[in-house]
Amino acid sequence: MATTDVPGANGKISEQLDAVVIRFCGDSGDGMQLAGTQFTNVSAVFGNDVSTLPDFPAEIRAPAGTLGGVSGFQICFSSSDIYTPGDEVDTLVAMNPAALKTNVADLKRGGTLIVNEDAFEKSNLSKAGYESNPLDDEEALAAYQVQKVPMTSLTRDAVAELGLSPREAERCKNFFAMGLVYWLYQRDATPTEEWVKSKFAKKPELVEANLKALHAGYNFGITTEAMTVHYRVDPAELPPGKYRKVTGNEAIAFGFVTAATLAGKKLFYGGYPITPASDILHELSKLKNFNVVTFQAEDEIAAITSVVGASYAGDLAITASSGPGIALKGEGMGLGAIMELPMVIVDVQRGGPSTGLPTKTEQSDLYMCMFGRNGDCPLPLVAPASPADCFHMAQEAMRIAVEFMTPVMLLSDGYIANGAEPWQIPEMSSLKPIKVSHEKRQKDGEQFMPYLRDEKKARPWVVPGTPGCEHRVGGLEKSDVTGNVDYSPQNHQYMTTLRANKIAGIADFIPEQEVEGPESGELLVISWGGTYGAVRTAVKHSIKEGLSVAHAHLRYLNPFPKNLGDVIKNYKKVLIPELNTGQLRMIIRGTYLADAVGLNKVQGKPFLISEVKQKIREVIEDK
C-alpha cells in the first residue's frame, strides 16, 4: 500500500510505503556489505523492522568486474512485522555491469534501478559478457525506473580538494551510493556519520572523504531532476523495550556468554576458523571481560578435543564449525558422548559436500548431525529459527547439555548466521536459570561412583582434584555406576540403551510443539532452521486466501517434542520445505509413518515466500 503527498518546496513528491526491499550489489571490493550494513543500522535506529540477506563470493578477492566476483546485500525494512528479506527487489543499486547482469532478474516490474554508469565501459562490459552497453537498450530496461548516475566521477569531484589518490577517491563511491539511497528513503544519516568518525578516527582524511561522498550522494538526490519521488516507511510498532540489530552469529555468542553468566561459570570456546562460523569466535574474543576464554586451534580435531578437556575441567565448553569441520569433529564428539560430558557443538551449515559453497546457505547437515558418529551415538539437536532466536537457543542448548550431561548440537545456517534483525535486549531476571552442580568432596570411607545417575539419567560432574572423587575417564565402554572399563556384551547393550534413553527422555523437559493456524485441517507445513520466515509468511498469506493450512516450526530436532506425532495426525497432509533433498522429511516419515511431501531447494539461496505459497496450494489441490 502506498500513499502520495503533494510536492514539497523542492518539487519532490514524498510517497509512503509499508515495506521496501533494497539490494546493493557490485564488485567484492566496492563495499556493498558495508553499504547494506549501514543502511540496516540506520533503519533499525529509526524503528523499522528489518531483515537482511548478505550474499558474497567465496573467493577472498575474485577478479574485479567478473560475474563470480559480485557481492550483494539485500535488506527489507518495514512498518510492520516481517520475517524475510523479501522476494522481489524494489530498488536495485548496481555498481558495475556484472552486478546488473546477475541481479536485475530479481528487480520487480516498475522497480527503481540505480546504476553507476561510469563503470559501464568496454572492459567491464566484456568481463560481464555484454556485447553492447545494456544501459543503451531502452527496450530491455523499459520495465524499470532507470537512474543512470555517474557515481565514480561525482565521488571524485566531491573529494577532489582532499588530495587523495584516484584509487582512494574511487573507494568512497559506496558512500555516495549510500547517501543517494538515504535520500530516496528519507533515512537519517547520523548513525553512519558517527560510525565513520569512530572507524577512521586515526585517519581524519578518510573521515572527511567518506562523509563528503555520503553528503554528495544525498544532495544529488535533492538536486537531480531525474528523481522526482522519494519514499518514507514509518517505524514499526514493536513491543516496548531496548533494541539492537543482531546477526545470528552475534546472537549465538551473546547467548553462550549469557548462559555462562547465568550459571556462574567460565565459558571456554575452542575453534578453528571456517566460513560461515568464524564470526562466533570473533565476537567471543571481544568479550573476555565476561570470563570468556577463546582458543584458536591448529585444526578441527584439536578444537573439539580442547572442548572435551575444558568440559572435563568443569567449564562450560563450546565449539563451532561448518559441515567440513563437523565431519572432522565426529570422533571427538563421540568421545564427549561416551564420557557423558556437557558441551555444545554449533554447526553453521553451508552448501556441500566437501568445500561445496562456502558462503551460501543450506540445511544439508541434518543427517550428519543426527547420525554421523561411529556406533549408536544419539545427541540432542536444537535449531534456532532466526538471527534473534539464536540468543535463546544457545542458552537452551547449554541448559540441556548441563542438565543431562551430554554434548548438544546447535544447527544454524549461513542465512541465519549472516542475516540480521532487531533483537529486544532482555532483562537478566527474565531469563531461565542454568543450574550447575559439581560433585562435592566425599566423606571419609565413602567411594565415589562416577556413573551413578539422577532422575534425568545424568551422571555427576566432577571438577578434577576434588578430594575423594578421583575416577577413570576415556573412550572405552564404561560400566554403569562405577565407571570401570567393561567390555562385556551385556554391559555394552545396557549402556548403549541407557545413553539412548537419556537423550530420548529430554522430550519430557522441552516445550510441546506449537502450531500457528488451525489445530486440524487439510495441510500441516513443518519447517526447521532458517526456513521459518518464508514458511510462516507463506502460511499466513495462504490462510488469508482461505486455504486450510497450519504451520509447525521445529526448534527441537532430537528428540522431537513429545506431542509432535499427535499434531501430525490432526492434518490430512504434511509438507516439509527444507534447503536439502529431503532429510527431515525422511526422518519424519520414518518416525511417525507420515506420508510427508517435500519442497526441496539446494541452490545456495533461501526460499522465496512465493515458492512456498505455490507448493502449499499445489499440495492442497492435489486430490
C-alpha positions in Angstrom: 0.0 0.0 0.0 1.3 3.5 -0.9 0.0 7.0 -0.3 1.3 10.1 -2.1 1.7 13.6 -0.7 1.7 16.8 -2.7 5.1 18.0 -3.9 7.3 19.9 -1.4 9.1 23.1 -1.9 11.8 21.4 -3.9 9.2 19.9 -6.2 9.8 16.3 -4.9 6.9 14.1 -4.1 7.0 12.0 -0.9 5.3 8.7 -1.1 4.6 6.5 1.9 5.1 2.7 1.7 4.6 -0.1 4.2 7.7 -2.1 3.3 10.7 -1.8 0.9 13.3 -4.2 -0.4 16.7 -2.8 -1.4 19.7 -4.6 -2.8 23.2 -3.1 -3.1 25.4 -5.1 -5.4 28.8 -4.5 -7.0 32.3 -5.9 -7.1 33.5 -7.6 -4.0 35.8 -4.6 -3.4 33.0 -2.0 -3.8 31.9 -2.0 -0.2 28.5 -3.4 -0.7 28.4 -5.3 2.6 29.3 -2.1 4.3 26.6 -0.2 2.5 24.0 -2.7 3.3 25.0 -3.0 6.9 24.9 0.8 7.4 21.5 1.1 5.8 20.3 -1.7 8.1 21.7 0.2 11.1 20.0 3.5 10.3 16.7 1.7 9.6 16.9 -0.2 12.9 17.7 3.0 14.8 14.7 4.7 13.0 12.5 1.9 14.4 11.7 -0.2 11.3 11.5 -3.9 11.5 14.4 -5.2 9.3 15.6 -8.5 7.8 18.7 -8.9 5.8 20.4 -11.2 3.3 24.2 -10.7 2.7 25.4 -12.5 -0.4 29.1 -12.6 -1.2 31.5 -14.8 -3.2 33.6 -17.5 -1.7 36.8 -16.1 -3.1 38.7 -13.7 -0.9 39.1 -11.4 -4.0 37.6 -12.7 -7.2 38.7 -11.0 -10.4 37.3 -7.4 -10.5 34.4 -6.9 -12.7 33.6 -10.6 -13.2 30.2 -12.3 -12.6 31.9 -14.5 -10.0 33.1 -11.5 -8.0 29.7 -9.9 -7.4 28.9 -9.2 -3.8 25.4 -8.2 -2.7 23.4 -7.2 0.3 19.6 -7.2 0.5 17.5 -5.6 3.2 13.8 -5.5 3.7 12.6 -2.7 6.1 9.0 -2.3 7.1 6.5 -0.5 9.3 5.1 -3.9 10.4 6.4 -7.3 11.4 8.5 -9.1 8.7 10.2 -12.4 8.7 12.2 -12.5 5.5 14.4 -10.1 3.5 11.8 -10.1 0.7 11.1 -11.9 -2.6 11.2 -9.1 -5.2 13.6 -6.1 -5.0 12.1 -2.6 -5.1 15.3 -0.8 -5.5 18.5 -2.3 -7.1 21.8 -0.4 -6.8 24.2 -1.9 -9.4 27.8 -0.6 -9.3 29.0 -2.3 -12.4 27.8 -4.4 -15.4 28.4 -7.8 -13.7 26.2 -6.7 -10.8 23.5 -5.6 -13.1 23.6 -8.9 -15.1 23.5 -11.2 -12.0 20.8 -9.3 -10.1 18.4 -7.5 -12.5 16.2 -10.5 -12.8 15.2 -10.1 -9.1 14.1 -6.4 -9.6 10.3 -6.2 -9.7 8.5 -4.6 -12.6 8.3 -0.9 -12.1 11.2 -1.0 -9.6 14.0 1.5 -9.3 17.3 0.7 -10.9 20.2 2.9 -9.9 23.4 2.2 -11.8 26.9 3.6 -11.7 27.1 4.5 -15.4 30.8 5.3 -15.1 31.5 1.6 -14.7 29.8 0.6 -17.9 32.9 0.9 -20.1 34.3 -1.6 -22.6 36.5 -3.6 -20.3 33.8 -4.2 -17.6 31.2 -4.9 -20.2 33.4 -7.6 -21.7 34.1 -9.2 -18.3 30.3 -9.4 -17.7 29.6 -11.0 -21.0 27.9 -8.0 -22.6 28.5 -7.4 -26.3 27.0 -3.9 -26.0 26.1 -1.5 -23.3 22.8 -2.7 -21.7 22.1 0.9 -20.5 21.5 1.8 -24.1 18.9 -0.9 -24.6 15.8 1.0 -23.7 13.5 -1.9 -24.6 15.3 -4.3 -22.2 15.1 -1.8 -19.3 11.7 -0.5 -20.1 10.1 -2.4 -17.2 12.2 -0.4 -14.6 12.7 3.2 -13.5 16.3 3.6 -14.5 18.5 6.2 -12.9 21.9 6.4 -14.6 24.2 8.1 -12.1 28.0 8.8 -12.8 28.9 7.8 -9.2 32.6 7.4 -9.7 33.2 10.8 -11.3 30.8 12.6 -8.9 32.6 10.9 -5.9 36.0 12.1 -7.3 34.6 15.6 -7.6 33.3 15.5 -4.1 36.7 14.6 -2.5 38.9 16.4 -5.1 40.2 19.0 -2.6 41.4 16.4 -0.1 44.4 15.3 -2.2 43.5 11.6 -2.3 44.9 9.3 -5.0 42.4 8.4 -7.7 42.1 4.9 -6.2 41.4 6.2 -2.7 38.9 8.7 -4.1 37.1 5.9 -6.0 36.8 3.7 -3.0 34.4 6.3 -1.5 31.8 5.7 -4.1 29.9 3.2 -1.9 29.2 6.1 0.5 27.9 8.2 -2.5 25.5 5.3 -3.3 24.5 5.1 0.4 23.8 8.9 0.5 21.6 8.7 -2.6 19.6 5.8 -1.2 19.3 7.5 2.2 17.7 10.5 0.4 15.5 8.2 -1.6 14.1 6.6 1.5 14.4 9.5 3.9 16.9 7.9 6.2 18.8 9.9 8.9 22.5 9.5 8.1 23.6 10.4 11.7 24.4 6.8 12.8 26.5 6.3 9.7 28.3 9.6 10.2 29.1 8.6 13.8 30.3 5.2 12.7 32.7 6.8 10.1 34.1 9.1 12.7 34.8 6.2 15.1 36.0 3.7 12.4 38.5 6.1 10.8 39.4 8.2 13.9 43.1 7.7 13.3 42.8 8.8 9.6 40.9 12.1 9.6 41.4 12.4 5.8 39.3 9.3 5.3 36.6 10.5 7.7 36.3 13.7 5.7 36.4 11.9 2.3 33.7 9.3 3.2 31.4 12.0 4.8 31.8 14.2 1.7 30.9 11.3 -0.5 27.9 10.5 1.7 26.6 14.0 1.6 27.3 14.4 -2.1 25.1 11.4 -2.8 22.3 12.7 -0.6 22.5 16.2 -2.2 22.4 14.6 -5.6 19.0 13.1 -4.8 17.8 16.5 -3.7 19.0 18.4 -6.8 18.6 16.0 -9.6 15.6 16.5 -11.8 15.7 12.8 -12.8 14.4 11.6 -9.5 11.1 13.3 -8.6 9.8 10.9 -5.9 11.2 9.8 -2.7 9.7 7.5 -0.1 9.2 7.0 3.6 8.5 3.9 5.7 7.2 4.6 9.2 8.6 2.9 12.3 7.2 -0.5 13.2 5.0 -0.9 16.3 7.4 -3.2 18.1 6.9 -4.1 21.8 8.4 -1.5 24.1 11.9 -2.2 25.1 15.6 -1.6 24.2 16.6 -3.0 20.8 19.7 -3.5 18.8 20.4 -5.0 15.4 21.9 -8.5 15.7 23.2 -11.2 13.4 22.7 -14.9 14.1 26.4 -15.4 14.8 26.4 -12.4 17.2 23.3 -13.7 19.0 24.9 -17.2 19.4 27.9 -15.6 21.0 25.8 -13.4 23.3 23.6 -16.4 24.2 26.5 -18.5 25.3 28.1 -15.7 27.3 24.7 -15.1 29.0 24.4 -18.9 29.7 27.8 -18.9 31.4 26.8 -15.8 33.4 23.6 -17.4 34.5 25.5 -20.5 35.5 28.2 -18.5 37.3 30.8 -20.4 35.2 33.8 -19.7 32.9 33.0 -20.0 29.2 35.6 -21.8 27.0 35.5 -21.7 23.2 37.8 -23.8 21.2 37.5 -23.5 17.4 39.2 -23.4 14.0 38.2 -20.6 11.6 35.7 -21.7 8.9 33.1 -19.8 6.9 30.4 -19.0 7.9 31.0 -19.8 11.6 34.2 -17.7 12.2 32.3 -14.7 13.5 31.3 -16.6 16.6 34.9 -16.8 17.6 35.5 -13.2 16.6 32.6 -12.0 18.8 33.5 -14.1 21.8 37.1 -12.9 21.6 35.8 -9.4 22.3 34.0 -10.5 25.4 36.9 -11.7 27.6 35.9 -9.4 30.4 32.8 -11.6 30.9 35.0 -14.6 31.9 35.4 -15.9 28.4 38.4 -17.8 27.1 38.8 -18.3 23.4 41.3 -20.7 21.8 42.0 -20.8 18.1 43.2 -24.4 17.5 45.5 -25.6 14.7 42.7 -27.8 13.3 39.2 -29.0 13.9 40.3 -32.1 15.8 42.3 -30.1 18.2 39.4 -27.7 18.6 36.9 -30.4 19.6 39.3 -32.2 21.9 40.2 -28.9 23.7 36.5 -28.6 24.3 36.3 -32.1 25.8 39.2 -31.2 28.0 37.6 -27.9 29.1 34.4 -29.6 29.9 36.2 -32.3 31.9 37.9 -29.5 33.8 34.5 -28.0 34.8 34.0 -25.2 32.4 31.1 -24.5 30.0 32.7 -25.5 26.8 31.6 -24.8 23.2 32.9 -25.0 19.6 31.6 -24.0 16.2 32.2 -25.0 12.7 30.5 -25.8 9.4 29.9 -29.1 7.5 33.5 -30.0 6.7 34.7 -29.2 10.2 31.8 -31.0 11.8 32.8 -34.1 9.9 36.3 -33.9 11.3 35.0 -33.4 14.8 32.9 -36.6 14.8 35.3 -38.7 16.8 35.8 -36.0 19.4 32.0 -35.7 19.7 31.7 -39.4 20.3 34.4 -39.2 23.0 32.3 -36.5 24.7 29.2 -38.7 24.4 30.7 -41.8 25.9 32.4 -39.8 28.7 29.0 -38.0 29.1 30.4 -34.5 29.4 28.4 -31.3 28.8 29.4 -29.3 25.7 27.8 -27.6 22.7 28.8 -28.0 19.1 27.5 -25.4 16.7 27.1 -26.3 13.0 26.6 -23.2 10.9 25.6 -25.1 7.7 26.6 -24.2 4.2 26.4 -25.8 0.8 28.2 -29.1 0.5 29.6 -31.7 0.1 33.3 -31.1 0.8 34.2 -27.4 0.4 31.0 -27.0 -1.6 29.5 -23.5 -1.4 31.4 -21.8 1.5 29.4 -18.6 1.5 26.0 -19.9 0.6 23.3 -21.3 2.8 21.9 -24.8 3.0 20.4 -27.3 5.5 22.1 -30.4 4.3 24.0 -31.4 7.5 20.9 -32.8 9.3 21.7 -36.4 8.6 25.3 -35.9 9.6 24.4 -34.3 12.9 21.7 -36.8 13.7 23.7 -40.0 12.7 27.2 -39.0 11.8 29.3 -40.6 14.6 30.5 -44.2 14.8 28.5 -46.6 16.9 25.0 -45.8 18.3 25.7 -42.3 19.4 22.5 -40.1 19.6 22.9 -36.5 20.6 20.3 -33.8 21.3 19.8 -31.4 18.3 18.3 -27.9 18.5 17.9 -25.3 15.8 17.2 -21.6 16.0 14.5 -20.1 13.7 16.0 -16.6 13.1 19.0 -14.5 14.0 17.5 -13.2 17.2 16.3 -16.7 18.2 19.9 -17.8 18.3 20.3 -16.0 21.6 17.6 -18.1 23.3 18.5 -21.4 21.6 22.2 -21.1 22.5 21.1 -20.9 26.2 18.7 -23.8 25.7 21.5 -25.9 24.2 23.7 -25.2 27.1 20.9 -25.9 29.6 20.3 -29.3 28.1 24.0 -30.1 28.0 24.4 -29.4 31.7 21.2 -30.9 33.0 21.7 -34.1 31.0 25.5 -34.3 30.9 25.7 -34.7 27.2 27.1 -33.0 24.1 24.4 -31.0 22.3 24.4 -29.9 18.7 23.0 -26.5 17.7 22.2 -26.3 13.9 22.3 -22.8 12.5 22.9 -22.0 8.8 24.5 -19.3 6.6 21.2 -17.5 6.1 20.6 -17.1 9.9 24.3 -16.6 10.7 24.9 -13.6 8.4 21.3 -12.2 8.4 20.2 -9.5 10.8 17.1 -8.4 12.5 16.1 -6.3 15.5 16.6 -8.0 18.9 14.9 -6.9 22.1 17.6 -7.0 24.8 16.0 -8.9 27.7 16.4 -8.3 31.4 18.6 -10.9 33.0 15.9 -11.5 35.6 13.6 -12.7 32.8 16.0 -15.5 31.6 15.7 -19.1 32.6 18.4 -20.1 35.2 21.1 -22.6 34.3 21.9 -24.6 37.4 25.4 -26.2 37.5 26.2 -28.6 40.3 29.6 -30.2 40.8 30.1 -33.2 43.0 31.5 -32.2 46.4 34.2 -33.9 48.5 33.3 -37.4 49.5 33.0 -38.4 53.1 35.9 -40.4 54.5 35.5 -44.1 53.6 32.7 -43.3 51.0 33.5 -44.5 47.5 32.7 -42.1 44.7 30.6 -43.6 41.9 31.1 -41.5 38.7 28.2 -43.1 36.7 25.6 -43.0 39.5 22.7 -41.2 37.9 20.0 -38.8 38.9 16.3 -38.8 37.8 17.3 -37.4 34.3 19.9 -40.2 33.9 22.7 -37.7 34.2 25.9 -38.7 35.9 27.8 -36.4 38.3 30.0 -33.6 37.0 33.3 -33.5 38.9 36.0 -30.8 38.9 39.3 -32.6 38.7 41.2 -32.6 42.0 38.0 -32.8 44.2 39.2 -35.0 47.1 37.7 -38.4 47.1 36.2 -38.0 43.6 39.1 -39.5 41.6 37.8 -41.6 38.7 38.7 -43.1 35.4 37.6 -41.4 32.1 38.2 -42.2 28.4 36.7 -43.6 25.3 36.4 -47.2 26.3 33.0 -48.6 27.3 32.1 -48.0 30.9 30.3 -50.0 33.5 27.3 -48.1 34.8 27.6 -46.6 38.3 31.3 -47.5 38.9 32.6 -46.2 35.5 35.1 -49.1 35.3 36.1 -50.3 31.8 33.7 -53.1 30.9 33.8 -54.9 27.5 31.1 -57.5 28.4 28.3 -57.9 25.8 25.5 -57.4 28.3 27.1 -54.2 29.6 27.6 -52.7 26.2 23.9 -53.5 25.3 22.8 -51.9 28.6 25.0 -48.8 28.3 24.1 -48.2 24.6 20.4 -48.4 25.5 20.8 -46.2 28.6 22.6 -43.4 26.7 19.9 -43.5 24.0 17.1 -43.5 26.6 18.7 -40.5 28.3 18.6 -38.5 25.1 15.0 -39.6 24.3 14.0 -38.6 27.8 14.8 -35.0 27.2 11.4 -34.8 25.4 9.8 -34.6 28.9 11.7 -31.4 29.7 11.3 -29.4 26.5 8.2 -27.4 25.3 5.5 -29.2 23.4 5.1 -28.4 19.7 3.0 -25.3 19.0 1.1 -24.8 15.8 0.3 -21.5 14.1 -3.1 -21.7 12.4 -6.0 -24.2 12.8 -5.5 -27.1 15.1 -6.6 -29.5 12.4 -7.3 -29.4 8.7 -6.1 -30.2 5.2 -2.3 -29.4 5.4 0.4 -29.0 8.1 3.6 -27.4 6.9 6.6 -28.4 9.1 9.8 -26.3 8.9 13.1 -26.0 10.8 16.0 -23.6 10.9 16.2 -20.6 8.6 13.2 -21.6 6.6 11.0 -20.2 9.4 10.4 -16.7 8.0 9.5 -17.7 4.4 7.2 -20.6 5.6 5.5 -18.6 8.3 4.7 -15.7 5.9 3.6 -18.1 3.1 1.2 -19.9 5.5 -0.2 -16.6 6.9 -0.9 -15.5 3.3 -2.4 -18.8 2.4 -4.8 -18.8 5.4 -5.9 -15.3 4.4 -6.7 -16.7 1.0 -9.0 -19.3 2.5 -6.8 -22.3 2.5 -6.9 -24.9 5.3 -3.2 -24.9 6.3 -1.2 -24.6 9.5 2.5 -24.2 10.4 4.6 -26.1 12.9 8.2 -24.9 13.2 10.6 -27.3 14.9 13.3 -26.0 17.2 14.0 -29.3 18.8 15.1 -32.0 16.3 16.3 -34.7 18.6 14.3 -35.6 20.5 11.2 -34.2 18.8 8.6 -32.6 21.1 6.6 -35.5 22.6 3.3 -34.3 21.1 4.6 -33.9 17.6 3.1 -37.3 16.5 -0.3 -36.3 17.7 0.0 -32.9 16.0 0.8 -34.5 12.7 -2.2 -36.8 12.9 -4.6 -33.8 13.0 -3.9 -33.0 9.4 -4.6 -34.9 6.2 -1.3 -33.9 4.5 2.2 -32.9 5.6 4.5 -30.6 3.6 8.2 -30.1 4.7 10.1 -27.3 2.9 13.9 -27.6 3.5 17.1 -26.5 1.9 18.3 -30.0 1.2 17.0 -33.0 -0.7 14.6 -34.2 2.0 16.4 -35.1 5.1 13.9 -34.0 7.7 11.1 -35.5 5.5 12.9 -38.9 5.7 13.2 -38.7 9.5 9.6 -37.6 10.0 8.3 -40.4 7.6 10.4 -43.0 9.5 9.5 -41.8 12.9 5.7 -41.1 12.5 4.9 -43.1 9.3 3.5 -39.8 7.9 3.3 -39.6 4.1 5.1 -36.2 4.1 5.7 -34.3 0.9 8.9 -32.3 0.4 9.7 -28.9 -1.1 13.4 -29.1 -1.6 15.9 -26.4 -2.8 19.7 -26.7 -3.0 20.7 -23.5 -4.8 22.6 -21.7 -2.0 19.6 -19.4 -1.6 16.8 -19.3 0.9 13.2 -20.0 -0.1 11.1 -17.2 -1.6 7.7 -16.8 0.0 6.1 -17.3 -3.4 7.8 -20.7 -3.8 6.3 -22.0 -0.6 2.9 -20.5 -1.3 2.8 -22.1 -4.7 3.6 -25.5 -3.2 1.0 -25.2 -0.4 -1.7 -24.6 -3.0 -0.4 -27.4 -5.2 -0.4 -29.9 -2.3 -3.9 -28.9 -1.1 -5.4 -29.0 -4.5 -3.8 -32.4 -5.4 -6.6 -34.8 -4.8 
